[in-house]
Amino acid sequence: MHLLQPELHTRRAFLRRSTQLGLAGTALPFALNLAAMGEAAAFTATDYKALVCVFLYGGNDYANTVITYDDDSYNRYNTIRGGGSGQTAGGIALAKADLTPTLLTPTTALPGGRQYALHPAMAGLTGLFNSGKAAVQLNVGPLVVPLTRTQYNSADRTTYPIPPKLFSHNDQQSVWQSSSPEGSTVGWGGNIGDLALSSNGNSLFTCISVTGNAVFLSGDSALQYQVSTNGAVAINGVKNNVYGSSAVRTALTSLIQQGSTQTLENEYNRVTTRAVTAESQITSGLSAVTLATPFPSNNSLANQMKMVARLIGARSALGSKRQVFMVSLGGFDLHDNLIAQQPVLMQRVSEAMTAFYNATIELGVADKVTAFTASDFGRTLSSNGDGSDHGWGGHHLMVGGAVKGKAFYGKAPPVSITNTADANDQWHVGQGRLLPSTSVDQYAATLASWFGVSNSELAGVLPNLSHFGGADYPTNLGFMA
């Protein structure tokens, strides 16, 4: 049975339950003190490091992002996706000639002569890969346990469980971010943040979202602090005059921050005071940061990543040693108009991540900041006529000076839509949906280990990680220096 796992009843789980019980009475201060003492022992950062999750909402089409390029594999891709004769474009297949400028040249060639290129609109990320500053993780997605297709097709879900509610957007977004379906309240980014709270002068700035609410950044103790692309979100009644009156503003400011003998009112005012103070700190810190690195205009993802870069530039003023950020871009649910709409999205991703990497060079922290992509799921290799349908595994990118770049990690899946469960097609579950050969937990554990999470703490951060290990499913994929 994989849903109740005694081995995962760790200090973290105990603290979570203690805090929940403590809401009913005096156990809360006790639980919080235990959390503070326990998390402080996790690691003490002396340098700076940051993780930046770039979430592509809607389920990005993997096959037209990291595109198979060697003749044998490309010809299969072209046929399945409705391409024209002579390796030309057609259906939802891209022409091979258009891929030559974005051909990826790894230091070590893939087995069997396999080659890949990025989408033609991703010139910036191609340059980062070929210069050793980016890498590709092949066929990664949510798994509870390692699976072959025969095991996936088995009726024995006790021995061979699968992620809940596969192919559902909301649920798989949540599973990617938290290992649980929609409704989950704690994500693995927040769990990593829990362990870093004591390293930061202001723990509130440990987990920061520039894309609104996301479970990825919620921890047991860590809160996700949300900012906009313009900076901290101020309380209007405190920041600006009320009804044109500074006196009313002063009175309101005092009223909503003063202590109270009423428990709920006092807690509300305490949270408000924290928000006002944090806004002032963020605004002051950002005012001293000016970036010369150009970011593309009319690109919402670039605007978000520019704000992350500025916040990293303000790290000393904010007292931050370890931070986890989240940014996102939507529009990837391309059942239709894949060829027309994906190029714009791919260009935005490439330009934003490239500019962000260049900004980290300017800030002197290129080897201290790692950005990585994630998405609801991959999509079908087969065409539905004008697009592709919901899938499972997909290919993702890691960018940063600490990434062991110019390399592919994981296993290159065969280009096929067969339903025959033979040895050459064990990673497909119909229509070219990839059954992941690498789990999100392995992907996340590799990033978390670089960030400073110890091996003994990883199981508390990533609940399914204990089911993986060995040569076929290593818990560290090796893409971080």
CORLIN-V696720 format. One record per residue. RES is the residue in three letters. NEAR is the number of other C-alpha atoms within 12 Angstrom. Layout:
res:RES near:NEAR
res:RES near:NEAR
//
This chain:
res:MET near:14
res:HIS near:22
res:LEU near:22
res:LEU near:11
res:GLN near:18
res:PRO near:15
res:GLU near:19
res:LEU near:24
res:HIS near:18
res:THR near:21
res:ARG near:28
res:ARG near:37
res:ALA near:28
res:PHE near:22
res:LEU near:31
res:ARG near:28
res:ARG near:21
res:SER near:25
res:THR near:25
res:GLN near:21
res:LEU near:18
res:GLY near:19
res:LEU near:16
res:ALA near:12
res:GLY near:13
res:THR near:14
res:ALA near:18
res:LEU near:20
res:PRO near:19
res:PHE near:19
res:ALA near:29
res:LEU near:27
res:ASN near:18
res:LEU near:22
res:ALA near:32
res:ALA near:26
res:MET near:20
res:GLY near:24
res:GLU near:34
res:ALA near:22
res:ALA near:22
res:ALA near:31
res:PHE near:29
res:THR near:24
res:ALA near:26
res:THR near:16
res:ASP near:22
res:TYR near:33
res:LYS near:40
res:ALA near:45
res:LEU near:49
res:VAL near:49
res:CYS near:45
res:VAL near:41
res:PHE near:39
res:LEU near:38
res:TYR near:34
res:GLY near:33
res:GLY near:44
res:ASN near:46
res:ASP near:51
res:TYR near:51
res:ALA near:50
res:ASN near:47
res:THR near:45
res:VAL near:41
res:ILE near:44
res:THR near:41
res:TYR near:38
res:ASP near:28
res:ASP near:23
res:ASP near:21
res:SER near:26
res:TYR near:36
res:ASN near:28
res:ARG near:29
res:TYR near:41
res:ASN near:36
res:THR near:30
res:ILE near:30
res:ARG near:38
res:GLY near:27
res:GLY near:26
res:GLY near:21
res:SER near:17
res:GLY near:16
res:GLN near:27
res:THR near:23
res:ALA near:25
res:GLY near:25
res:GLY near:29
res:ILE near:37
res:ALA near:42
res:LEU near:42
res:ALA near:34
res:LYS near:36
res:ALA near:21
res:ASP near:23
res:LEU near:32
res:THR near:25
res:PRO near:24
res:THR near:31
res:LEU near:32
res:LEU near:41
res:THR near:31
res:PRO near:30
res:THR near:16
res:THR near:18
res:ALA near:18
res:LEU near:24
res:PRO near:16
res:GLY near:14
res:GLY near:18
res:ARG near:27
res:GLN near:32
res:TYR near:44
res:ALA near:40
res:LEU near:43
res:HIS near:41
res:PRO near:33
res:ALA near:32
res:MET near:37
res:ALA near:31
res:GLY near:32
res:LEU near:47
res:THR near:42
res:GLY near:32
res:LEU near:37
res:PHE near:39
res:ASN near:30
res:SER near:23
res:GLY near:30
res:LYS near:38
res:ALA near:43
res:ALA near:45
res:VAL near:47
res:GLN near:43
res:LEU near:40
res:ASN near:42
res:VAL near:43
res:GLY near:49
res:PRO near:50
res:LEU near:43
res:VAL near:38
res:VAL near:35
res:PRO near:37
res:LEU near:33
res:THR near:27
res:ARG near:28
res:THR near:22
res:GLN near:23
res:TYR near:29
res:ASN near:21
res:SER near:15
res:ALA near:12
res:ASP near:13
res:ARG near:19
res:THR near:16
res:THR near:18
res:TYR near:24
res:PRO near:27
res:ILE near:36
res:PRO near:37
res:PRO near:24
res:LYS near:22
res:LEU near:31
res:PHE near:34
res:SER near:26
res:HIS near:31
res:ASN near:27
res:ASP near:29
res:GLN near:38
res:GLN near:42
res:SER near:39
res:VAL near:44
res:TRP near:52
res:GLN near:46
res:SER near:39
res:SER near:40
res:SER near:32
res:PRO near:27
res:GLU near:26
res:GLY near:19
res:SER near:25
res:THR near:29
res:VAL near:38
res:GLY near:42
res:TRP near:48
res:GLY near:49
res:GLY near:43
res:ASN near:45
res:ILE near:48
res:GLY near:48
res:ASP near:48
res:LEU near:46
res:ALA near:46
res:LEU near:39
res:SER near:32
res:SER near:32
res:ASN near:33
res:GLY near:22
res:ASN near:28
res:SER near:34
res:LEU near:39
res:PHE near:48
res:THR near:46
res:CYS near:48
res:ILE near:48
res:SER near:42
res:VAL near:40
res:THR near:37
res:GLY near:22
res:ASN near:24
res:ALA near:40
res:VAL near:38
res:PHE near:49
res:LEU near:44
res:SER near:36
res:GLY near:41
res:ASP near:39
res:SER near:39
res:ALA near:39
res:LEU near:36
res:GLN near:36
res:TYR near:37
res:GLN near:35
res:VAL near:34
res:SER near:29
res:THR near:28
res:ASN near:24
res:GLY near:34
res:ALA near:33
res:VAL near:25
res:ALA near:25
res:ILE near:23
res:ASN near:18
res:GLY near:24
res:VAL near:29
res:LYS near:23
res:ASN near:18
res:ASN near:18
res:VAL near:18
res:TYR near:12
res:GLY near:12
res:SER near:15
res:SER near:16
res:ALA near:16
res:VAL near:18
res:ARG near:21
res:THR near:19
res:ALA near:17
res:LEU near:24
res:THR near:26
res:SER near:20
res:LEU near:21
res:ILE near:26
res:GLN near:24
res:GLN near:21
res:GLY near:19
res:SER near:16
res:THR near:11
res:GLN near:12
res:THR near:11
res:LEU near:12
res:GLU near:17
res:ASN near:18
res:GLU near:18
res:TYR near:20
res:ASN near:24
res:ARG near:22
res:VAL near:20
res:THR near:26
res:THR near:24
res:ARG near:24
res:ALA near:30
res:VAL near:26
res:THR near:26
res:ALA near:29
res:GLU near:30
res:SER near:23
res:GLN near:29
res:ILE near:40
res:THR near:27
res:SER near:21
res:GLY near:26
res:LEU near:30
res:SER near:19
res:ALA near:19
res:VAL near:27
res:THR near:20
res:LEU near:26
res:ALA near:17
res:THR near:23
res:PRO near:22
res:PHE near:30
res:PRO near:23
res:SER near:15
res:ASN near:15
res:ASN near:26
res:SER near:29
res:LEU near:40
res:ALA near:36
res:ASN near:33
res:GLN near:42
res:MET near:49
res:LYS near:42
res:MET near:40
res:VAL near:53
res:ALA near:49
res:ARG near:39
res:LEU near:47
res:ILE near:46
res:GLY near:35
res:ALA near:30
res:ARG near:33
res:SER near:25
res:ALA near:26
res:LEU near:32
res:GLY near:30
res:SER near:36
res:LYS near:38
res:ARG near:46
res:GLN near:55
res:VAL near:54
res:PHE near:47
res:MET near:46
res:VAL near:46
res:SER near:42
res:LEU near:38
res:GLY near:30
res:GLY near:29
res:PHE near:40
res:ASP near:33
res:LEU near:34
res:HIS near:28
res:ASP near:21
res:ASN near:21
res:LEU near:36
res:ILE near:33
res:ALA near:19
res:GLN near:25
res:GLN near:37
res:PRO near:29
res:VAL near:24
res:LEU near:37
res:MET near:38
res:GLN near:31
res:ARG near:38
res:VAL near:49
res:SER near:43
res:GLU near:35
res:ALA near:41
res:MET near:53
res:THR near:38
res:ALA near:40
res:PHE near:48
res:TYR near:44
res:ASN near:33
res:ALA near:35
res:THR near:37
res:ILE near:24
res:GLU near:22
res:LEU near:27
res:GLY near:18
res:VAL near:27
res:ALA near:31
res:ASP near:32
res:LYS near:33
res:VAL near:43
res:THR near:46
res:ALA near:47
res:PHE near:41
res:THR near:44
res:ALA near:47
res:SER near:46
res:ASP near:48
res:PHE near:50
res:GLY near:48
res:ARG near:44
res:THR near:41
res:LEU near:46
res:SER near:39
res:SER near:36
res:ASN near:23
res:GLY near:23
res:ASP near:22
res:GLY near:32
res:SER near:39
res:ASP near:34
res:HIS near:37
res:GLY near:43
res:TRP near:47
res:GLY near:47
res:GLY near:49
res:HIS near:49
res:HIS near:43
res:LEU near:47
res:MET near:45
res:VAL near:50
res:GLY near:42
res:GLY near:34
res:ALA near:31
res:VAL near:38
res:LYS near:34
res:GLY near:36
res:LYS near:34
res:ALA near:35
res:PHE near:38
res:TYR near:38
res:GLY near:34
res:LYS near:29
res:ALA near:39
res:PRO near:43
res:PRO near:33
res:VAL near:37
res:SER near:36
res:ILE near:29
res:THR near:25
res:ASN near:21
res:THR near:19
res:ALA near:21
res:ASP near:16
res:ALA near:15
res:ASN near:18
res:ASP near:27
res:GLN near:33
res:TRP near:41
res:HIS near:42
res:VAL near:34
res:GLY near:28
res:GLN near:28
res:GLY near:41
res:ARG near:41
res:LEU near:48
res:LEU near:48
res:PRO near:43
res:SER near:41
res:THR near:45
res:SER near:47
res:VAL near:52
res:ASP near:45
res:GLN near:46
res:TYR near:47
res:ALA near:49
res:ALA near:42
res:THR near:37
res:LEU near:44
res:ALA near:44
res:SER near:32
res:TRP near:33
res:PHE near:39
res:GLY near:34
res:VAL near:34
res:SER near:25
res:ASN near:22
res:SER near:24
res:GLU near:33
res:LEU near:37
res:ALA near:34
res:GLY near:42
res:VAL near:44
res:LEU near:47
res:PRO near:40
res:ASN near:38
res:LEU near:39
res:SER near:31
res:HIS near:29
res:PHE near:29
res:GLY near:20
res:GLY near:14
res:ALA near:12
res:ASP near:17
res:TYR near:30
res:PRO near:27
res:THR near:32
res:ASN near:32
res:LEU near:39
res:GLY near:29
res:PHE near:39
res:MET near:37
res:ALA near:23
//
